[in-house]
């Protein structure tokens, strides 16, 4: 988040809490516990639209939409242990014009329903549109719990598929595929010269007592220590299938490209699903290597 968009946010926010049911989604609460997420989101969108346009000719222009991998409300989330996102890192560059409209309380379905990206993209000025979404559909919370079979149902198999409810996973991936194909087509119609950059996250690591990965696995009888290898294989299976889906979307839509971020975080997580500062910097570098004419 840029400074001019965040100067007034600290006053009403008393705490930022994870939505235990929906991965990558946060709720903003005041001192009385009232959820401010909706009204602050609306105010943030209004402020984002008011950002001044660049005047320097030739400045690369980047718009970003999505979830808390784009916007983690940093620096206000810093006391909770969160670091800058990769897009926060990109925003630090003075040679780029960036507009972030992502909100950490939005799910993939909500983003597609609202289509707040349409107004900025319709301007036709953006060279790149970075989109981050869909992790809440398969990578944590109640969505992950719905996909997992009980530990014993796998009967000791070494195949991750034995521990997942195939029909539900297929349905989730089908919804994601439909959504991403709709997004890519919409972006192409709005801004045919804008490159849509997609990603499928990295392979996260569950933490004991944490709501998005640790608790769903524990509730189904998995031991985070003794079953660590099996759990890692299940998570890798889900992430890899997400990337396979995105690759198909990119093949169907010439304006879309997939940024493969697997292996970049390499264990450097602030929590179960968000990268530490140095990992965010490495992810930003991967995007900048694609965006900039001369690699960084």
N, C-alpha and C positions, 0 to 999 in steps of 0.2 A: 504494500500500500504506500502511495506517495505521501509526503509530509502534508501537502495542502489538502489532502482528502482525509487526514486522520487527526488533525489538531484538536478537533472538538469531540472525539469519540470517547476519551477516557472518562469524562465526567459522569455520564449515566451508568457506565458499565462497572459493576462490582466484581463479577466473576464470569469466566468463560468455561462452560462445561461440555463435555462430550455427550452426544446423544447415544445412549448405550445400545439402542436398537439399530442405528443407521451409521455405518462406517463413514468416516471422513466428514461427518456433520456435527456442528457445534451449536449450542444455545448460549445467547448472551443474556445475563440476568442482572437486575439491579439489586440493591441492598435488601429489598423486601422479598426477593426471589421471583419477581415478575419477569417474564420472558420478553426481552426487548428485540428479539431477533428480527421480527417482521418489520417493525418501524425503522430500525437502524438500517436494515437492508434497503428499504425504499429510499432513505436519505442518502445512503452511499451511492445508489444508482443515480440519483439526481446530481450529486456532486461529480460523479464520473463523467456525466454528459457535459458538464460545464468546463471540463478541462480545456485549456487553451491549445490551439492547434499549432504545429511547428511552422516556423517561417523559413528556416534554412532549406534551400533547395537540395534535393538529393538525400535528405535524411530518411533512413529506413524507418518504416512505421509498423508497429506491432500491436495488435489487440489480443487480449487473453480473456477467456471465459472459462468458468468451471467451478471446481470444488476447492477444498482447503490445500490441495497441492499447488494451487495458484495463489490463494489468499488465505493465510493463517492468522490474519489480523495482527501481524507483526508491525511495530514493536510492542503493542499492548499485550500480546500473548507471551512475550519474553519472560515475565515473572513466573509463568507456568512451565518454563523449560523449553519453549519452542524457539526455533531459529528461523531465519529468513527462508522463504521458499525459493525455488530456482527462479521464479519470475521476479521476486523481490530483488534477487541478484542482478537479473537482466535490467531491471528498472534503474539500477545505480549508474548505468552507463550514460554519460552525457551526450554521446554521439547517436543515440537512438531516441525516437519518440515512441513511448509506450502508453497504452491505455488498458488498465486492468478493470474488468467489470465482474470478476468472479466474487462469489460470496460463500463463506465456509458453512452456511446453513442450507445450501441448495443440493438437492439430489439430482441425478441425471435426468429423471423424468420431469422434475420441476424446471430445470434449465431449458429443456426442449419445449415444454409447454409455454413458458414465458417468452422465449426467444428474444431476450433483451439484447443479444448481439446484433440483431438486425439493423437497429438504428445506426450504430457506428460503422458497420460493414457496408451499409447502403451508401455511405459517403464515397466509397470507391478509392479511398486514399491508402488503405492498408496493404502492405506487401505480404504480411504474414498474420495468420490468425491461429493462435495456440489454444487448443481446447483440452481440458482435463475433466473427465467424468466417467462414471460407470463403476467405479470401485465399490460404491455402496451396494451395487447389485449382486456382487459375488464375493467380495474380499473381506467381509466382516459383519459383525452384528447379527441381527436376526436373519439377514439374507444368507450368511454363511451357515448359521445354525440350521436353516431350512434345507441346505444342501448336504450337510454331513449326516452320514449314518452313524449309529453307535459304534464305538470302537470294536466291540465283539462281533459286529456284523461283517467285518472284513475278514474274519476267520484267519488272521495272520498273513493275509496276502501281501505281496510286495508291490501290487499294482494299485496306485492311488484311486483308480476308478472303482475299486471294490469298496471304498469308503465314502463314496458320493452317490447321491440319488440321481441317477442319470437323467431321468425325465425332467426333473426340476432344473438341473443344470442346463439341459438343452433348451428349456423354456426361457431361462434367464439369458442365455447367450443369444437366443432368437430375438428377444426384446432389445438387447443391446445392438444387435446387428441392424434391426429395423431402425432404431434411433439414430445410429451413426450414419447409415445410408441416407436417412432423411436430412440429417445435419449437413452432410457433404453436398447433397443436391441443393439444399437451401443456400449454402455459402456460395456455391458456383453460380447460382442464379442472381444472388445479390451482388457479388463481387468476383466476376470471372477471372480477374487478374491476381486475386489474393490466394496465397498458398495456405492450405489448412494443415497444420501440424498436429498430429495426434500422438498419444502415448498410452501405454497400458501399465504404468507404474513399474515398480521393482518388486522383488519377492520379499515380503515383510516377514518379521519374526514375532511370534506371539509372546506376550509377557503375562506372567501369573497375576491373576486378579484384574487384568485389564479387559474392558468390555467388548472390544471389536474382534479379537482373535483368541486371547487366552481363555476367557470365560466360555465362549461357544465350544471350543475344543474340550475343555474340562467338563462341561456339562454333558458331553457325549461320551465321557469315559476315557479320554486321552490324557496321558501323563506328559506334561510339557518337557520333562527331562528324559524319561526312558523312551518316550515315543518321539523324541525331537527329530530324528531322521525321517520317520514316516510323516510327521506333520509338515516338515519342509518339502517333502515330495508332493503332498497333497496341495500345498500352497503353490508350488511351482507349476503343478498341473493346471490349476485354475488360471494363474497369470499367463502361462503359455497359451492356453486356449483363448484368452482375451486378446493376446497379440495376434494369434492366427485369424481371429475375427477381424481385427483392425487391418491386417494385411489384405484380406478380401475386400474390405471397404475401399482401400487405396487402389486396388486393381480395378474396381468398378468406377472410380471417380478420379480422373487425372489431376484434379486440383488438390487431392489429399495425399499426404505422406505420413509415414509412421516413424516416430523416433523411438528406437529400441533402447530403453533405459535399464534393461535387466543386467544386474551385476555391478552397476555404478555405485549404488549405496553401500554395498559390501559390509553390512552390519552396522553402519553408522546411522542409527535411528534415534530420534528424541523420544518416541513412543513406539507403538506398534506399526504405525503407518506413515510417519512423517520424518523426512531426512534431517540429519544434523547439518550445521552450517557448511562444513567442508564438503559434504555429499551434495548439498544444494548447489554449491559452487561448481562441482563437477558436472552436475546435470545441466546447469546453465551453460557451461562450456560446450556441452554436446549440442544444445540448441543454437548457440552462437556460431558454432562451426558450420552449421547449416545455413544460418541466416546471413552472416557477414560474408562479403565477397572475398575477404582475406581472413583465413581462419585464425582464431585466437589461441 
